[in-house]
Amino acid sequence: MEEKIYIIGHKQPDTDSICAPIAYAQYLKQKGENAVAVKSGEINPETKYVLDYFETEVPETLTDATKKTIILLDHNEKTQSLDNIDKAKIIEVIDHHKIDFQCTNPIYFHNEPIGSTSTIIAKKYFNDKDVNLDKKTAGLLLSGILSDTVIFKSPTSTSEDKEIAEKLAGIAEIKNIQDFGIEIKKSKASLEGLTTEQIILSDFKIFEFGKIRIGGGQVEVLGMDEINEKKQELLEKLKEIAQKENYDLVMLIATDIIKQDSLLLFFEKDNYIEKAFNKKPENNTLYLEGVMSRKKQIIPPLAKLFSGN
């Protein structure tokens, strides 16, 4: 029996980390591989909207990597991978984040400074004459790009993301990319019905810098009204999570996709935020003008602080 290959994104998956594995599984199947896309956590409302729009089934959940053959997409750090990833056979990594990866065997590792993993997967389709890119898969990849680049507003976005998105839109028969991107974002921008824990953990990533452990969640909003209404509850929940999971710093980044600014809510063991951003917070909150990207604008100043550079 042919070995099954599980293609999986990071914990607390976003749209890119669901759509890219689905598309890559279809790509590998056309190459004769026994590949299947899986997820390591529940999908968010935005991803549900996309999968429903393109009539695509939600991938099954895989919680334990033990003795599985794995391809990691949209992440490479162990803290963001499913449980027991060190007991899996990792054969490939495709990502667009900073590299913090170790493996005992030589593997295929593809990383680009680009806005979305879906862009990389789309390029594989466009560069391979032996595979077909259908309307549904093109739509999923387009959605992954629009989600991760915040409709090309994020500083992580590149001209190549936009170029690939336009090609995908033609195949997916999406006439107005901007309008479609806004509809995708609207499905995730409301916090109605979510608990404080769900808000914080819906797109949550863990980062380790030596002995320093950081947890950072991010939500996209249309204005800060809902965040401000829940601010005190969110701050209390951040403190609870930090103490329970032993974080030195845990934060929620609320990003206004219209104003393209972010409000940082946090709990910390020391005054890391003030040191990293050279701004004095007020009541464990800090407003950051022009900041949208956790990967490019939040984590790097903290990494620099903890590295002592």
C-alpha positions in Angstrom: 0.0 0.0 0.0 1.3 3.4 -1.0 2.5 5.6 1.9 -0.1 8.3 2.9 1.2 11.8 3.0 -0.5 14.2 5.4 -0.3 17.9 4.5 -0.9 20.2 7.4 -0.7 23.8 8.4 -0.1 25.3 11.9 -2.2 25.0 15.0 -5.1 27.5 15.3 -5.3 27.5 11.5 -6.1 30.6 9.4 -7.4 30.5 5.8 -3.9 30.2 4.2 -3.0 27.2 6.4 -6.2 25.4 5.3 -6.5 26.4 1.6 -2.8 25.9 0.8 -2.7 22.2 2.1 -6.0 21.4 0.2 -4.5 22.8 -3.0 -1.2 21.1 -2.6 -2.8 17.8 -1.8 -4.7 18.1 -5.2 -1.4 18.9 -6.9 0.4 15.9 -5.4 -2.5 13.6 -6.3 -2.0 14.6 -9.9 1.6 13.6 -9.6 0.6 10.2 -8.4 1.1 10.7 -4.6 -1.3 9.4 -1.9 -1.7 12.9 -0.3 -4.4 14.2 1.9 -4.9 17.7 3.5 -5.6 17.7 7.2 -5.9 20.4 9.9 -4.6 20.7 13.4 -7.4 22.8 14.8 -10.8 24.2 14.2 -11.4 26.5 11.3 -12.4 30.2 11.8 -15.5 31.9 10.3 -13.5 33.4 7.5 -12.2 29.9 6.4 -15.7 28.5 6.7 -17.0 31.2 4.4 -14.3 30.4 1.8 -14.8 26.6 1.9 -18.6 27.1 1.7 -18.2 29.5 -1.2 -16.1 27.1 -3.2 -18.1 24.0 -2.1 -15.1 22.4 -0.5 -15.2 19.9 2.4 -13.5 20.9 5.7 -10.3 18.8 6.1 -10.3 16.1 8.8 -8.4 16.9 12.0 -5.1 15.3 12.8 -4.0 15.7 16.4 -1.0 13.4 16.7 1.9 13.2 14.2 3.4 10.0 15.6 4.6 7.7 12.8 2.9 9.8 10.2 4.5 11.0 7.0 4.1 14.8 7.1 4.5 17.9 4.9 4.4 21.1 6.8 2.8 24.1 5.2 2.6 27.7 6.4 4.9 27.1 9.4 8.1 25.4 10.4 8.5 26.0 14.1 7.9 23.1 16.4 5.8 25.2 18.8 3.3 25.8 16.0 3.1 22.2 14.8 0.7 19.4 15.9 1.6 17.2 18.8 4.5 14.7 18.6 5.8 16.3 15.4 9.3 15.0 16.4 8.0 11.5 16.1 6.8 12.0 12.5 8.6 11.5 9.2 8.8 15.1 7.8 9.5 15.0 4.1 8.9 18.6 3.1 8.3 22.1 4.4 6.7 25.0 2.4 6.5 28.3 4.2 6.9 32.1 4.2 7.8 32.7 7.8 11.0 33.0 9.7 13.0 29.8 9.9 13.4 27.9 13.1 13.6 24.3 12.0 15.7 21.3 12.6 15.6 17.9 11.0 17.9 14.8 11.2 17.5 14.0 7.5 17.9 16.1 4.3 14.5 17.2 3.1 12.9 19.6 0.6 12.6 23.0 2.3 11.0 25.8 0.4 10.7 29.2 2.0 10.1 32.6 0.3 9.7 36.1 1.7 6.3 36.4 0.3 2.8 37.2 1.5 1.2 33.8 1.5 1.9 30.1 1.3 -0.9 29.9 -1.2 1.2 32.1 -3.6 3.9 29.5 -3.5 1.5 26.6 -4.2 -0.1 28.5 -7.0 3.3 29.0 -8.6 3.9 25.3 -8.5 0.7 24.8 -10.5 1.6 27.5 -13.0 5.1 26.2 -13.5 4.1 22.6 -14.1 2.5 21.8 -17.4 1.6 18.3 -16.2 -1.0 19.4 -13.7 -4.4 21.1 -14.1 -5.6 24.0 -11.9 -9.3 23.9 -11.7 -11.7 26.7 -10.8 -12.3 25.6 -7.2 -8.7 25.1 -6.3 -7.8 28.5 -7.9 -10.5 30.1 -5.8 -9.1 28.5 -2.6 -5.6 29.7 -3.4 -6.8 33.2 -4.2 -8.6 33.3 -0.8 -5.5 32.2 1.0 -3.6 35.1 -0.6 -6.3 37.7 0.1 -6.6 36.5 3.7 -2.8 36.5 4.5 -2.0 39.8 2.7 -5.2 41.5 4.1 -6.2 42.2 0.5 -2.6 43.4 -0.3 -2.6 45.9 2.6 -0.2 44.0 4.8 3.5 44.9 4.7 4.2 41.2 4.0 2.4 41.5 0.7 4.5 41.6 -2.5 3.9 42.5 -6.1 4.2 38.7 -6.9 1.3 37.9 -4.5 -0.9 40.4 -6.4 0.2 39.1 -9.8 -0.5 35.5 -8.9 -3.8 36.5 -7.3 -4.9 38.2 -10.6 -4.2 35.0 -12.5 -6.0 32.9 -10.0 -9.0 35.2 -10.1 -9.3 34.7 -13.8 -9.4 30.9 -13.4 -11.8 31.1 -10.4 -14.1 33.6 -12.3 -13.8 36.2 -9.5 -14.4 39.5 -11.4 -13.5 41.9 -8.6 -10.7 40.8 -6.3 -11.1 43.7 -3.9 -14.8 43.2 -3.4 -14.3 39.4 -2.9 -11.5 40.1 -0.4 -13.7 42.4 1.6 -16.4 39.8 1.7 -13.9 37.3 3.0 -12.7 39.6 5.7 -16.2 40.7 6.8 -16.9 37.1 7.7 -14.1 37.1 10.3 -14.2 40.7 11.4 -17.2 40.4 13.8 -16.5 39.2 17.4 -20.2 38.6 18.1 -20.9 35.3 19.9 -17.2 34.6 20.6 -15.8 34.2 24.2 -12.7 36.1 25.2 -10.7 32.9 25.0 -12.0 32.2 21.5 -11.0 35.7 20.4 -7.5 35.4 21.8 -6.9 31.8 20.6 -8.6 32.0 17.1 -5.3 32.8 15.4 -2.7 32.2 18.1 1.0 31.4 17.7 3.7 30.5 20.2 7.3 31.9 19.9 10.3 31.0 21.9 13.5 33.1 22.3 15.9 31.1 24.5 14.1 30.9 27.9 11.5 33.5 26.9 8.1 32.2 25.9 5.6 34.3 24.0 2.0 33.7 22.9 0.4 36.0 20.4 -3.1 36.0 19.0 -4.4 38.3 16.3 -7.9 39.3 15.2 -9.0 41.5 12.3 -11.8 44.0 13.0 -13.7 46.8 11.3 -13.1 49.5 14.0 -12.2 49.0 17.6 -15.6 49.3 19.2 -16.1 45.6 20.0 -12.5 45.3 21.3 -12.9 48.3 23.5 -16.2 47.0 24.9 -14.5 43.7 25.9 -11.0 45.2 26.8 -11.1 44.5 30.5 -12.4 40.9 30.1 -9.7 40.3 27.4 -6.9 41.6 29.6 -8.1 39.4 32.5 -8.2 36.3 30.2 -4.7 37.2 28.8 -3.4 37.2 32.4 -5.1 33.9 33.1 -3.6 32.3 30.0 -0.1 33.6 30.8 -0.2 32.2 34.3 -1.7 28.8 33.2 0.7 28.2 30.3 3.7 30.0 31.8 4.2 32.7 29.2 6.5 35.5 29.8 4.4 37.6 27.5 1.0 36.9 26.0 -0.8 39.4 23.7 -3.8 40.0 21.5 -3.2 42.1 18.4 -6.5 43.7 17.2 -5.9 44.9 13.7 -8.3 47.4 12.1 -8.2 46.4 8.4 -9.7 49.7 7.4 -7.5 52.1 9.3 -4.5 49.7 8.9 -3.5 50.1 12.6 -3.4 47.7 15.5 -4.3 47.8 19.2 -2.0 45.6 21.4 -3.5 44.1 24.6 -1.0 42.2 26.7 0.1 40.6 30.0 3.9 40.5 30.7 6.3 39.5 33.4 8.5 42.5 32.7 8.2 45.7 30.6 9.0 44.0 27.3 6.5 45.9 25.2 7.8 49.3 26.2 11.4 48.3 25.6 10.6 46.6 22.2 8.5 49.4 20.7 9.9 52.4 22.6 6.5 53.6 23.6 4.9 53.7 27.0 1.8 51.5 27.2 -1.3 52.5 29.1 -3.2 49.9 31.2 -1.6 47.0 29.3 -2.6 48.4 26.0 -0.6 50.0 23.2 -1.9 51.6 20.0 0.4 51.0 17.0 -0.2 53.1 14.0 0.5 51.5 10.6 1.1 48.1 12.2 -0.8 45.2 10.6 1.6 42.2 10.5 2.4 40.1 13.5 5.2 38.4 11.5 6.9 41.5 10.2 6.1 44.3 12.6 5.3 42.7 16.1 7.6 39.7 16.5 10.9 41.2 15.0 11.2 44.0 17.6 10.6 41.5 20.4 13.1 39.1 18.8 15.6 41.8 18.7 15.0 42.7 22.4 15.4 39.1 23.6 18.5 38.4 21.4 20.2 41.4 23.1 20.9 43.1 19.7 
